[in-house]
């Protein structure tokens, strides 16, 4: 009887150990495939968010969100340098609804943002990403896997974003 109990314990420990190994090798999440719009009104599927194996930043924002604008303005000040050094590409996806979506293109043009700007008018992408509040920012590695994300903005937090992007480039 003791030998049977010992055998069961040994098998249980082996199975638990195997389960932990699988957890360590768990694949990172990728962005979902959702149809949204480009500024010209054309359909754009988020599966097409790509940067030829280089890091990607996705920012969910709105024209009425002051912290969102502050974050994107702070990044705009250094974006050219980031692109030159790391090749990063930023997709700014507005969650403005039908009532305010017409403001997005003139707003972006007035700020001279060089980001790829898209519209998530029905918040389908926002929901698929399980985002509750904006600003929301996530960083994808060259395999389009989400490696970092955060909600909210405080002045200076763009430096943390840049350090993560540089780290991804240096991993290659």
N, C-alpha and C positions, 0 to 999 in steps of 0.2 A: 504494500500500500504506500509506503514511504517512497519507493522508487517511482511509482506512478505520479505521486504528487510532485516529486523533484523533476520528472520529465515534463509535466505540464508547466511548471514554473519556468523551466529552461526554454520551452517552446514559446511561452508568453513573452519572456524577456527578448527573445530573438525577434519576434514579430514587432514588439514595441520599438526595438532598435531599428528595424527595417523601415518602419513608418517615419521615424525621425530623419533618416537619410533622405527619404523622398521629400520631406518638408524642406530640407536644406537646398535641394535642387529645384525647387519650385520656380516655374517660369514667371517672369515679371508680366504685369498686365500691359495690354496694348490698348490703344484708343479704339472705340467702337466704330462701326461703319454706319454713318447717319447721313442722310441727304440734307444739306443746308444750301445757302445761296451765296454766290459771289456778288460783289457790288453791282455788277452789270445785270443782275437778275438771273444769270445762268445757274443751273443746278450744279452743286459741287458735293461730292461724297467725301466724307472725312477720311476714308481709306486712302485717298489721294494726297493726304498731308504727308509730304516727304521732303528730304533734303540730301539725297544722294549719299546716305550713310553718315551724315554729319548730325550734330545735335539739333533738336527742334524745341522751341518754346511755344507753348500754347497758352494764350491769355484769354479768359472769358471776361468780358467787360460790358459796360453800357454807357451811353452818353450822359445819363443822369447820375452816374456813380462817381462821386468826387475821388474816392481812393483809387478807383480803377484808372481814372485819367491821370492822377498823380503818379501812379506806378508806370504807366505807359510813357508819360512825359520824361520821367527819370531815366527810363531805359533808352528813349529816343536820343537823349543827350550823349550816350555812349555806344549806341547801337552800331554805328559804322566801325568803331574800333573792335567791338565784339565780333562782327562779321569778318573783319580783316584777320583777326587773330585766330578765331575758332571755326569760322564758316557757318556759325549758327544761323538759323532762320526762325523768325517769330511770326506766328499766325495769331492775329488779334481777331477773335470771334465775338462779335457783338451779340448780346442777347436782347437788344432793343426789340420791342414787339411791333405789331403792325402800325400802331399809332405813332411810334417814334423812330421807326427804321429809316424813314426818308431823311432824317437828320444825320445819319451815320456818315455818308459819303462827303457832304460838305464839311462836317466836323473834322474828319480825317484829313481832307485836303487842306483845311485851315491850319492843322497842326504839322503838316508836311511829314507825316509818318511814313516810313518806308517799309512798313510791315505788310504782309499779305493779310488783307482785311476781308472777313467773311461774315455772313449774317445767319444767326440761329433764331429766326423770328418766332418760331413756335417753342423754343427752348428744348427741342428734341435732343440735341447733342448735350446740352446742360444736364438733362435728366439721365441720359445714357451714361454720363460720366459721374453720376451721383453727386452733383454739385448743388449745394444749397444756397450759398452766398457768393457774391462777387465783391471784389476781384478774386478770381481763381487763376492760378498759374501752375502749369506743370511743365516738366522738362522730360523730353524723350531722348533716349540714346540713339545711336546710329541704326539700331534695329527697330526703331519706332516703339520701344518699350518704355513705359512710364517709370522713371527712376526717382522722381521727386515731385512733390506737389504741395501747395499751400494756399490758404485763403487769407485774405486781408492784405494790407500794405502798411508798412511803416517806412519813413524815409531812411534810406541806406540799405534796405533789404535787397535791393537790386544787386548789391555787391555779393551777397550770398548766392544769388542766381548765377552770376558770372563765374564765381569760383566753382560751382557745380559743373557748369558748361565746360570750363577749362579742364576740370578733372576728367570729364568724359573724353575730351580730345587727347589728353595725355595718356589715357588708358590704351590707346591704339598702338 
